[in-house]
Amino acid sequence: MSFAKEFRIRSFKDVRRALLEREEIALVDVREEDLHARSHPLFAANLSLSRLELEAPVRLPRRDVPVVVFDDGEGLAERAARRLSELGYTDVALLEGGLQGWREAGGELFQDVNVPSKAFGELVESERHTPSLGAPQVLALLDHEADVVVLDARRFDEYQTMNIPGSISVPGAELVLRARQLAPNPSTRIIVNCAGRTRSIIGAQSLINAGVPNPVAALRNGTIGWTLAGQALAHGSSRRFDPIVDDTLRLAAADSARGVADRATVSRTSRDEARRWADEAVRTVYRFDVRTPEEYEAGHVPGFRNAPGGQLVQETDMFAPVRGARVILADNDGVRANMTASWLAQMNVEVYVVDGLGNADFGEKGPAPTARHAPTPPAVDEITPTGLVALLQSPGTAVLDFTTSANYVKRHIPGAWFVIRGQLDEALHKLPDEQRYVVTCGSSLLARFAAPELAALTGKPVQVLSGGTSAWIETGLVVESGETRLASPRIDRYRRPYEGTDSAREAMNAYLEWEYGLVAQLGRDGTHGFRVI
């Protein structure tokens, strides 16, 4: 039986209608991220075939949500549809003609990742004329010790990689909560930066929307603009906001944030109603705690997953890929959830903020629990790290590592081959024909799903390294680094021109030019429903 006959086909016209009418739909690109970043529809979420069992239960929490999968003719979509069905998803369809069909039907195609958020940021700047300063202007202010503070709206790990000298890490959702404390003098100029444009624009406009009295500007083009201007970045910085906020300042920020949320027509709900909606499962419901990861692990409302507000706005396609879903936000200060919700509402998301939460509601500690419908990994034959050491003393064993390519390059078991699970068939042509295989990844979880597939393809014995490469390292065994043995190309992650410290100037300039054109692309696409207050 062919997959095409087994699964329903949905046309470009039908998918577009669902997006315009705000019906629930998950348009899923099952290729690897680098291929996704080259071309995809605006609201296509990247959920690669390689990681479906790990990511689908979290990102597609309702198993009867309409899912439309596609690729670009590689045959991955049919395999993904079958796998989703095996995971219990009951409304899985194929996009008619795949990516090429979308293109031929006249659908707009976008490059890069997190495109809905980036396009929205450009729309905000174009409509609100968000103030910005160029890199040379900001450097001159810093050199002359002007009354200015630079707040970096990215994640702390991004900030540590590279940052504007003297800046402070204040991830996006923290800005309104903490700006008054970081710049208590209303005449102090606040400059918000990120690596490119979006989080700088959204961060600066958040402060303006909330009525912060200070003069506010975005650093135009972020650290990319700083680098292109020939100005040196700092590395390894650790300046962070004080986690304790003065009560008077917090209450003032909460009052301002609630006003912004009301202007954006954010809806309100209670903890009990949010839980009932999730339990009913008649709609897709995402429940997010938008505070910092540290606060989340110290105590959160049961059923809520952590999504720091700035990143949630920046990566809506990652956190909440189902268009038309309900998104429910919680915090313990009245600031971060309201500000985050104000942006999601403008992005045409049905968003609610939970009111009435007290300290007792944040009683669950630690990381997020396992997703409700997470599949049980297959039963596999395992081998310990010391057992693998002994096995490798003799020929006949190949070690396959299914981790991310970045993790593989950083460190891997000596002699191990990097393999993308979704391309296992192709990778086998590059691998030595050994008597047996041992598979690993960071924790061994993904390797457990890959092991039966490898055994079926080769007919050879396959074992899983217990605890994965992490256990190998914890045992004190030697590792190697670099692109030593790549059986698959490094297409599992798109190399962003705005991250790291070694991007080519041409790539950075091209990225900025692409961002400048996003508002026009939104107009041609016509499915977004964005608005700007």
Residue pairs with C-beta under 8 A, 6 or more apart in sequence:
3 78
3 79
3 81
3 82
3 94
4 78
4 94
6 81
6 82
7 78
7 81
7 85
7 92
7 93
7 94
8 92
8 93
8 94
9 93
9 94
9 95
9 96
10 68
10 93
10 94
10 95
10 96
11 96
11 101
11 105
12 95
12 96
12 97
12 101
12 102
12 105
12 106
12 107
13 105
15 25
15 27
15 68
15 95
16 107
16 527
17 23
18 24
18 25
18 66
18 323
18 324
19 25
19 27
19 43
19 323
19 527
20 526
20 527
20 529
22 323
22 324
22 348
22 350
22 529
23 66
23 324
24 65
24 66
24 283
24 284
24 322
24 323
24 324
24 325
25 65
25 66
25 67
25 68
25 322
25 323
25 324
26 45
26 60
26 65
26 66
26 67
26 68
26 321
26 322
26 323
27 41
27 43
27 44
27 45
27 68
27 70
27 95
27 323
28 44
28 45
28 46
28 47
28 67
28 68
28 69
28 70
28 80
28 321
29 36
29 40
29 44
29 45
29 46
29 47
29 69
29 70
29 71
29 99
30 47
30 48
30 49
30 52
30 69
30 70
30 71
30 76
30 77
30 79
30 80
30 422
31 46
31 48
31 49
31 71
31 72
31 74
31 76
32 48
32 50
32 420
32 422
32 423
32 491
32 492
32 493
33 46
33 48
33 113
33 491
33 492
33 493
33 494
34 490
34 491
34 492
34 493
34 494
34 495
35 72
35 491
36 44
36 46
36 113
36 494
37 111
37 112
37 113
37 494
38 111
39 72
39 99
39 109
39 110
39 111
40 46
40 99
40 109
40 110
40 115
41 102
41 107
41 108
41 109
41 110
42 108
42 110
42 115
42 116
42 119
42 521
42 522
42 525
42 527
42 528
43 116
43 317
43 323
43 527
44 70
44 317
45 59
45 317
45 318
45 321
46 113
46 317
47 55
47 56
47 59
47 60
47 321
48 422
48 492
49 76
49 79
49 80
49 83
49 421
49 422
50 402
50 420
50 421
50 422
50 423
50 446
50 492
51 421
51 446
52 80
52 83
52 84
52 87
53 83
53 87
53 375
53 377
53 449
54 445
54 446
54 449
56 84
56 87
56 89
57 87
57 371
57 372
57 373
57 374
57 375
58 305
58 371
58 374
59 318
59 319
59 320
59 321
60 67
60 89
60 284
60 321
60 322
61 284
61 285
61 286
61 371
61 372
61 373
62 281
62 283
62 284
62 285
62 322
63 87
63 88
63 89
63 90
63 373
64 89
64 90
64 91
64 281
65 89
65 91
65 284
65 322
65 325
66 91
66 93
67 84
67 89
67 91
67 92
67 93
68 93
68 94
68 95
69 77
69 80
69 81
69 84
69 92
69 93
69 94
69 95
70 77
70 94
70 95
70 98
70 99
70 102
71 77
71 80
71 98
71 99
72 98
72 99
72 100
73 98
73 99
73 100
76 422
77 94
77 95
77 98
78 94
79 422
81 92
81 93
81 94
84 92
85 92
87 373
87 375
88 373
95 101
95 102
97 104
97 105
99 109
102 109
103 109
107 525
108 521
108 524
108 525
110 119
110 518
110 521
110 525
111 514
112 118
112 494
112 511
112 514
113 317
113 494
113 496
114 198
114 314
114 315
114 316
114 317
114 318
115 317
115 518
116 316
116 317
116 347
116 528
117 198
117 313
117 314
117 315
117 316
117 317
117 347
118 197
118 198
118 515
118 518
119 518
119 519
119 521
119 522
119 528
119 530
120 198
120 343
120 346
120 347
120 528
120 530
121 197
121 198
121 199
121 201
121 202
122 197
122 198
122 201
122 515
122 516
122 518
122 519
123 518
123 519
123 522
123 530
123 532
124 130
124 201
124 202
124 205
124 346
124 532
125 132
125 197
125 201
125 205
125 218
126 519
127 532
128 205
128 208
128 532
130 201
130 204
130 205
130 208
130 218
131 204
131 208
131 215
131 216
131 217
131 218
132 200
132 201
132 204
132 217
132 218
132 219
132 220
133 141
133 191
133 217
133 218
133 219
133 220
134 220
134 221
134 225
134 229
135 219
135 220
135 221
135 225
135 226
135 228
135 229
135 231
136 229
136 231
138 148
138 150
138 164
138 191
138 219
138 226
139 226
139 229
139 231
141 148
141 189
141 191
142 148
142 150
142 165
142 166
146 189
147 185
147 187
147 188
147 189
148 188
148 189
148 190
148 191
149 168
149 182
149 183
149 188
149 189
149 190
149 191
150 164
150 166
150 167
150 168
150 191
150 192
150 193
150 219
151 167
151 168
151 170
151 175
151 179
151 182
151 190
151 191
151 192
151 193
151 203
152 159
152 163
152 164
152 167
152 168
152 169
152 170
152 192
152 193
152 194
153 170
153 171
153 172
153 175
153 192
153 193
153 194
153 199
153 200
153 202
153 203
153 310
154 169
154 171
154 194
154 195
154 199
154 310
155 171
155 308
155 311
156 169
156 171
156 240
158 195
158 499
159 167
159 169
159 237
160 169
160 235
160 236
160 237
160 238
161 235
161 499
161 500
161 501
162 195
162 223
162 233
162 234
162 235
162 500
162 501
163 169
163 223
163 233
163 234
163 235
163 237
164 193
164 219
164 223
164 226
164 233
164 234
165 232
165 233
165 234
166 234
166 239
167 193
167 234
167 237
167 239
168 182
168 239
168 240
168 241
169 237
169 239
169 240
169 241
170 178
170 179
170 182
170 240
170 241
171 292
171 308
171 310
171 311
172 199
172 202
172 203
172 206
172 308
172 309
172 310
172 311
172 313
172 314
173 290
173 291
173 308
173 309
173 310
173 312
173 313
173 336
173 339
173 340
174 241
174 292
174 310
174 336
175 192
175 203
175 206
175 207
175 310
175 339
176 206
176 207
176 210
176 212
176 253
176 256
176 257
176 335
176 336
176 339
177 245
177 250
177 253
177 257
177 333
177 335
177 336
178 241
178 242
178 245
179 190
179 207
179 212
179 214
179 253
180 212
180 249
180 252
180 253
181 241
181 242
181 245
181 246
181 249
182 190
182 241
183 190
183 214
185 214
186 213
186 214
187 214
187 215
188 214
189 214
189 215
189 216
189 217
190 204
190 207
190 212
190 214
190 215
190 216
190 217
191 216
191 217
191 218
191 219
192 199
192 200
192 203
192 204
192 207
192 216
192 217
192 218
192 219
193 200
193 218
193 219
193 222
193 223
193 226
194 200
194 203
194 219
194 222
194 223
195 222
195 223
195 224
195 496
195 498
195 499
196 221
196 222
196 223
196 224
196 498
196 511
196 512
196 515
197 218
197 220
197 221
197 222
197 512
197 515
198 314
198 515
199 222
199 310
199 314
200 218
200 219
200 220
200 222
201 218
202 310
202 313
202 314
202 343
203 218
203 310
204 216
204 217
204 218
206 260
206 339
206 343
207 214
207 216
208 216
209 260
209 263
209 342
209 533
210 253
210 256
210 257
210 259
210 260
210 339
211 256
211 259
212 256
219 225
219 226
221 228
221 512
222 498
223 233
223 498
224 497
224 498
224 508
224 511
224 512
225 512
226 233
227 233
227 505
227 508
228 505
228 508
228 509
233 501
235 501
245 253
245 333
250 333
250 334
250 335
253 333
253 335
254 333
254 334
254 335
254 338
257 334
257 335
257 336
257 338
257 339
257 342
258 334
258 338
260 338
260 339
260 342
260 533
261 338
261 339
261 341
261 342
261 345
261 353
263 342
263 533
264 341
264 342
264 343
264 345
264 346
264 533
265 345
266 338
266 341
266 342
266 345
266 351
266 352
266 353
267 350
267 351
267 352
267 353
268 352
268 353
268 354
268 355
269 277
269 328
269 352
269 353
269 354
269 355
270 354
270 355
270 356
271 301
271 330
271 354
271 356
271 357
271 361
274 285
274 287
274 303
274 328
274 352
274 354
275 303
277 283
277 285
277 326
277 328
278 285
278 287
278 303
283 325
283 326
284 322
284 324
284 325
284 326
285 325
285 326
285 328
286 305
286 319
286 320
286 322
286 325
286 326
286 327
286 328
287 301
287 303
287 304
287 305
287 328
287 330
288 304
288 305
288 306
288 307
288 312
288 319
288 327
288 328
288 329
288 330
289 295
289 296
289 300
289 301
289 304
289 305
289 306
289 307
289 329
289 330
289 331
290 307
290 308
290 309
290 312
290 329
290 330
290 331
290 336
290 337
290 340
291 306
291 308
291 309
291 331
291 332
291 333
291 336
292 308
293 306
293 308
295 332
296 306
296 368
297 306
297 365
297 366
297 367
298 365
299 362
299 363
299 364
299 365
300 306
300 330
300 362
300 364
300 365
301 330
301 354
301 357
301 361
301 362
301 363
301 364
302 363
302 364
304 330
305 368
306 368
307 319
309 329
309 336
309 337
309 339
309 340
310 340
311 319
312 319
312 320
312 340
312 344
313 340
313 343
313 344
313 347
316 344
316 347
316 349
320 327
320 349
324 350
325 349
325 350
326 350
326 351
326 352
327 344
327 349
327 350
327 351
327 352
328 351
328 352
328 353
328 354
329 337
329 340
329 341
329 344
329 351
329 352
329 353
329 354
330 337
330 353
330 354
330 357
331 337
332 357
332 359
332 362
337 353
337 354
338 353
341 351
341 352
341 353
342 533
344 351
345 351
346 530
346 531
346 532
346 533
347 528
347 530
348 528
348 529
348 530
348 531
377 445
377 448
377 449
378 448
378 449
378 451
378 452
380 448
380 451
380 452
380 462
380 463
380 464
381 461
381 462
381 463
381 464
382 463
382 464
382 465
382 466
383 391
383 438
383 463
383 464
383 465
383 466
384 465
384 466
384 471
385 465
385 466
385 467
385 471
385 472
385 475
385 477
386 475
388 399
388 413
388 438
388 465
388 472
389 477
391 397
391 436
391 438
392 399
392 415
395 434
396 434
396 435
396 436
397 434
397 435
397 436
397 437
397 438
398 417
398 431
398 432
398 434
398 436
398 437
398 438
399 413
399 415
399 416
399 417
399 437
399 438
399 439
399 440
399 465
400 416
400 417
400 419
400 427
400 431
400 437
400 438
400 439
400 440
400 450
400 454
400 487
401 408
401 412
401 413
401 416
401 417
401 418
401 419
401 439
401 440
401 441
401 469
402 419
402 420
402 421
402 439
402 440
402 441
402 446
402 447
402 450
403 412
403 418
403 440
403 441
403 442
403 446
403 468
403 469
404 492
404 493
405 418
405 420
405 486
405 488
405 490
405 492
405 493
406 493
407 442
407 469
408 416
408 418
409 481
409 482
409 483
409 490
410 481
411 469
411 473
411 479
411 480
411 481
412 418
412 469
412 479
412 480
412 481
412 484
413 440
413 469
413 472
413 477
413 479
413 480
414 478
414 479
414 480
415 485
416 440
416 485
417 427
417 430
417 431
417 485
417 486
417 487
418 483
418 485
418 486
418 487
418 488
418 490
419 427
419 431
419 450
419 487
419 488
420 427
420 488
420 489
420 491
420 492
421 446
421 449
421 450
421 453
423 488
424 450
424 453
424 454
424 457
425 457
426 488
427 487
427 488
428 457
428 458
428 487
430 487
431 487
434 460
435 460
435 461
436 460
436 461
436 462
436 463
437 454
437 458
437 460
437 461
437 462
437 463
438 462
438 463
438 464
438 465
439 447
439 450
439 451
439 454
439 462
439 463
439 464
439 465
440 447
440 464
440 465
440 468
440 469
440 472
441 447
441 468
441 469
442 468
442 469
442 470
443 467
443 468
443 470
444 464
444 465
444 466
444 467
444 468
444 471
445 468
447 464
447 465
447 468
448 464
451 462
451 463
451 464
452 462
454 460
454 462
455 461
455 462
465 471
465 472
467 474
469 479
472 479
473 479
483 490
495 503
497 503
497 504
497 507
497 508
497 510
497 511
498 508
498 511
522 528
522 530
